[in-house]
Amino acid sequence: MHPNYKREAVDLCVDKTSAEIMGIICEAKINGAPPTLIQHLQQILDLSSKESHALEMKETVLSAWTNYCRTSWVYRLLEWFGFR
């Protein structure tokens, strides 16, 4: 029976940040881990990076919109009266 490298990669990456997963990949390469395991680890890293990038984009857009609204005199007036 062949080892299940995908399951092993998922177990290694549970509750890890992208930087920690990158460290695991580097350590696996140094220690001569099977290429299949390294490939699965890199796929998990790619997916985690995409998710965090989408969240950063959303926060950036919302921040920019709030800053834009604050330049409006109507928004500042509403904020002064406590409506915003």
CNS distance restraints for C-alpha pairs under 8 A (distance, minus, plus):
assign (resid   4 and name CA) (resid   8 and name CA) 6.42 0.50 0.50
assign (resid   5 and name CA) (resid   9 and name CA) 5.97 0.50 0.50
assign (resid   5 and name CA) (resid  36 and name CA) 6.66 0.50 0.50
assign (resid   5 and name CA) (resid  37 and name CA) 5.06 0.50 0.50
assign (resid   5 and name CA) (resid  40 and name CA) 7.29 0.50 0.50
assign (resid   6 and name CA) (resid  10 and name CA) 6.26 0.50 0.50
assign (resid   6 and name CA) (resid  37 and name CA) 6.73 0.50 0.50
assign (resid   6 and name CA) (resid  40 and name CA) 5.85 0.50 0.50
assign (resid   7 and name CA) (resid  11 and name CA) 6.18 0.50 0.50
assign (resid   8 and name CA) (resid  12 and name CA) 6.23 0.50 0.50
assign (resid   8 and name CA) (resid  37 and name CA) 7.68 0.50 0.50
assign (resid   9 and name CA) (resid  13 and name CA) 6.32 0.50 0.50
assign (resid   9 and name CA) (resid  37 and name CA) 6.36 0.50 0.50
assign (resid   9 and name CA) (resid  40 and name CA) 6.15 0.50 0.50
assign (resid   9 and name CA) (resid  41 and name CA) 5.53 0.50 0.50
assign (resid  10 and name CA) (resid  14 and name CA) 6.23 0.50 0.50
assign (resid  10 and name CA) (resid  41 and name CA) 7.69 0.50 0.50
assign (resid  10 and name CA) (resid  44 and name CA) 7.67 0.50 0.50
assign (resid  13 and name CA) (resid  21 and name CA) 6.22 0.50 0.50
assign (resid  13 and name CA) (resid  41 and name CA) 7.81 0.50 0.50
assign (resid  13 and name CA) (resid  44 and name CA) 7.80 0.50 0.50
assign (resid  16 and name CA) (resid  20 and name CA) 5.80 0.50 0.50
assign (resid  16 and name CA) (resid  21 and name CA) 6.30 0.50 0.50
assign (resid  17 and name CA) (resid  21 and name CA) 6.28 0.50 0.50
assign (resid  18 and name CA) (resid  22 and name CA) 6.18 0.50 0.50
assign (resid  18 and name CA) (resid  45 and name CA) 6.17 0.50 0.50
assign (resid  18 and name CA) (resid  48 and name CA) 6.49 0.50 0.50
assign (resid  18 and name CA) (resid  49 and name CA) 6.63 0.50 0.50
assign (resid  19 and name CA) (resid  23 and name CA) 6.31 0.50 0.50
assign (resid  20 and name CA) (resid  24 and name CA) 6.31 0.50 0.50
assign (resid  21 and name CA) (resid  25 and name CA) 6.27 0.50 0.50
assign (resid  21 and name CA) (resid  41 and name CA) 7.45 0.50 0.50
assign (resid  21 and name CA) (resid  45 and name CA) 6.38 0.50 0.50
assign (resid  22 and name CA) (resid  26 and name CA) 6.27 0.50 0.50
assign (resid  22 and name CA) (resid  45 and name CA) 7.13 0.50 0.50
assign (resid  23 and name CA) (resid  27 and name CA) 6.12 0.50 0.50
assign (resid  24 and name CA) (resid  28 and name CA) 6.04 0.50 0.50
assign (resid  25 and name CA) (resid  29 and name CA) 6.22 0.50 0.50
assign (resid  25 and name CA) (resid  38 and name CA) 6.31 0.50 0.50
assign (resid  25 and name CA) (resid  41 and name CA) 6.48 0.50 0.50
assign (resid  25 and name CA) (resid  42 and name CA) 7.19 0.50 0.50
assign (resid  26 and name CA) (resid  30 and name CA) 6.25 0.50 0.50
assign (resid  27 and name CA) (resid  31 and name CA) 6.13 0.50 0.50
assign (resid  28 and name CA) (resid  32 and name CA) 6.15 0.50 0.50
assign (resid  28 and name CA) (resid  33 and name CA) 5.11 0.50 0.50
assign (resid  28 and name CA) (resid  38 and name CA) 6.88 0.50 0.50
assign (resid  29 and name CA) (resid  33 and name CA) 5.91 0.50 0.50
assign (resid  29 and name CA) (resid  38 and name CA) 7.26 0.50 0.50
assign (resid  33 and name CA) (resid  37 and name CA) 6.83 0.50 0.50
assign (resid  33 and name CA) (resid  38 and name CA) 6.94 0.50 0.50
assign (resid  34 and name CA) (resid  38 and name CA) 6.61 0.50 0.50
assign (resid  35 and name CA) (resid  39 and name CA) 6.06 0.50 0.50
assign (resid  36 and name CA) (resid  40 and name CA) 6.31 0.50 0.50
assign (resid  37 and name CA) (resid  41 and name CA) 6.23 0.50 0.50
assign (resid  38 and name CA) (resid  42 and name CA) 6.18 0.50 0.50
assign (resid  39 and name CA) (resid  43 and name CA) 6.29 0.50 0.50
assign (resid  40 and name CA) (resid  44 and name CA) 6.33 0.50 0.50
assign (resid  41 and name CA) (resid  45 and name CA) 6.26 0.50 0.50
assign (resid  42 and name CA) (resid  46 and name CA) 6.17 0.50 0.50
assign (resid  43 and name CA) (resid  47 and name CA) 6.30 0.50 0.50
assign (resid  44 and name CA) (resid  48 and name CA) 6.18 0.50 0.50
assign (resid  45 and name CA) (resid  49 and name CA) 6.11 0.50 0.50
assign (resid  46 and name CA) (resid  50 and name CA) 6.34 0.50 0.50
assign (resid  47 and name CA) (resid  51 and name CA) 6.42 0.50 0.50
assign (resid  48 and name CA) (resid  52 and name CA) 6.30 0.50 0.50
assign (resid  49 and name CA) (resid  53 and name CA) 6.01 0.50 0.50
assign (resid  50 and name CA) (resid  54 and name CA) 6.26 0.50 0.50
assign (resid  51 and name CA) (resid  55 and name CA) 6.49 0.50 0.50
assign (resid  52 and name CA) (resid  56 and name CA) 6.21 0.50 0.50
assign (resid  53 and name CA) (resid  57 and name CA) 6.20 0.50 0.50
assign (resid  54 and name CA) (resid  58 and name CA) 6.31 0.50 0.50
assign (resid  55 and name CA) (resid  59 and name CA) 6.30 0.50 0.50
assign (resid  56 and name CA) (resid  60 and name CA) 6.11 0.50 0.50
assign (resid  57 and name CA) (resid  61 and name CA) 6.18 0.50 0.50
assign (resid  58 and name CA) (resid  62 and name CA) 6.22 0.50 0.50
assign (resid  59 and name CA) (resid  63 and name CA) 6.04 0.50 0.50
assign (resid  60 and name CA) (resid  64 and name CA) 6.09 0.50 0.50
assign (resid  61 and name CA) (resid  65 and name CA) 6.13 0.50 0.50
assign (resid  62 and name CA) (resid  66 and name CA) 6.20 0.50 0.50
assign (resid  63 and name CA) (resid  67 and name CA) 6.20 0.50 0.50
assign (resid  64 and name CA) (resid  68 and name CA) 6.05 0.50 0.50
assign (resid  65 and name CA) (resid  69 and name CA) 6.09 0.50 0.50
assign (resid  66 and name CA) (resid  70 and name CA) 6.20 0.50 0.50
assign (resid  67 and name CA) (resid  71 and name CA) 6.75 0.50 0.50
assign (resid  68 and name CA) (resid  72 and name CA) 7.19 0.50 0.50
assign (resid  69 and name CA) (resid  75 and name CA) 6.11 0.50 0.50
assign (resid  70 and name CA) (resid  75 and name CA) 6.00 0.50 0.50
assign (resid  70 and name CA) (resid  76 and name CA) 6.00 0.50 0.50
assign (resid  71 and name CA) (resid  75 and name CA) 7.59 0.50 0.50
assign (resid  71 and name CA) (resid  76 and name CA) 7.45 0.50 0.50
assign (resid  72 and name CA) (resid  76 and name CA) 6.37 0.50 0.50
assign (resid  73 and name CA) (resid  77 and name CA) 6.04 0.50 0.50
assign (resid  74 and name CA) (resid  78 and name CA) 6.20 0.50 0.50
assign (resid  75 and name CA) (resid  79 and name CA) 6.02 0.50 0.50
assign (resid  75 and name CA) (resid  84 and name CA) 7.61 0.50 0.50
assign (resid  76 and name CA) (resid  80 and name CA) 6.01 0.50 0.50
assign (resid  77 and name CA) (resid  81 and name CA) 6.40 0.50 0.50
assign (resid  78 and name CA) (resid  82 and name CA) 6.24 0.50 0.50
assign (resid  78 and name CA) (resid  83 and name CA) 5.20 0.50 0.50
assign (resid  78 and name CA) (resid  84 and name CA) 5.96 0.50 0.50
assign (resid  79 and name CA) (resid  83 and name CA) 5.54 0.50 0.50
assign (resid  79 and name CA) (resid  84 and name CA) 4.65 0.50 0.50
